[in-house]
Amino acid sequence: MFFEYELNMKLKQADLQVINSKEEYKEDRKDKRTKIQASQQSELISQRKNNTPPKNFESAGFDNLGGFGLEQFELDKTANHFYNIISWQKKTLKLQ
């Protein structure tokens, strides 16, 4: 019983770690977007002051996504491992 409790605690900690890393990633992305928006606003203000032609801020379609992949949406290996152990234990206990 204590072993199962330990495994559940470790699984919960791993889940919380995944959630925290997702939130941190979201905040980092939000910070980057805010910086881009601020620099574009600065460019627009400068454009109005200096009476220069409009600048196109749109992408040309050749942007690099910077290693974007689905791995940030998957469970951490440790959490996945504990999940498998607990699932196996539950199946085993039901069979007995």
N, C-alpha and C positions, 0 to 999 in steps of 0.2 A: 504494500500500500504506500509506504514511504517512497519507494522507487518511482511509482507512478506520479506521486505528488511532485517529486524532483523533476521528472520529465515534463510534467505540465507547466511547472514554473519556468523551466528553461525554454520551453516552446513559447510561452507568453512573453518572456524577455526578448526572444528572437523576433516575434511578431512586432513588439513595440519598437525594436531597433529598425525594422523594415519601415514601419510607419514614420518614425522620426527621420529616416534618411529620405523618404519620399517628400516629406514636408520641407526638409532642408533644400532638396533639389528644386521644389516649386518656388521657394523664396529666392533662391539664387537666380532662377530664370526670370522671376518678377523684377529683381534688381537690375538685371541686364536690360530688360525691356524698358524700365524706367530711365536708365542711362541713355539708351538709344533715343527715347522720346525727348529727353532733355536736350540732347545734342541737336536733334532736328528742330526743336523749338528755337534754340540758339541760332541755328542757321537761318530760320525764317525771320527772326528779328533782325539779324545782320542784313539779310536780303532786303527787308523793308527800309532799313536805315540807309543803305548804300544804293538803293534803287537798281538792284541787279536782276537779271532774268530769273525765272523760277528754276528751282533745282528739283530733279526727279529723285525721290527717295525710294522708289519702287525697285525691287530686285530685277536683275537681268535674267534670272533663272539659273544662274550658275553658282548659287550659294552652296556652301558646304555645311552640312548639318552638324559637323563637329563630333562625329562618332555616335550620333544618336542611334539607339537601338532599343530593343524591348527588354534588355536585361534589368533595367531599373524597375520594371513592373513585375518581375518574378520574385518569388520568395528567396531569401537568403539560403545558401546551401545548408547551413546549420539548422535553420527553421524547418526546411524541407526534410532533413534527416530525422529530426525529432518527430515531425508529423508522421513520417513513415513508421517509426518505432511505435508510437502510440496507436496508430491504426492497426499495426500488427498485433499489439497487445490486446486491443479491444476484440479483434477477430478471434484470437487465441482464447480469451476469457469466455467468449460466447460459445465456443465449441466445447468447453469443459462442463 
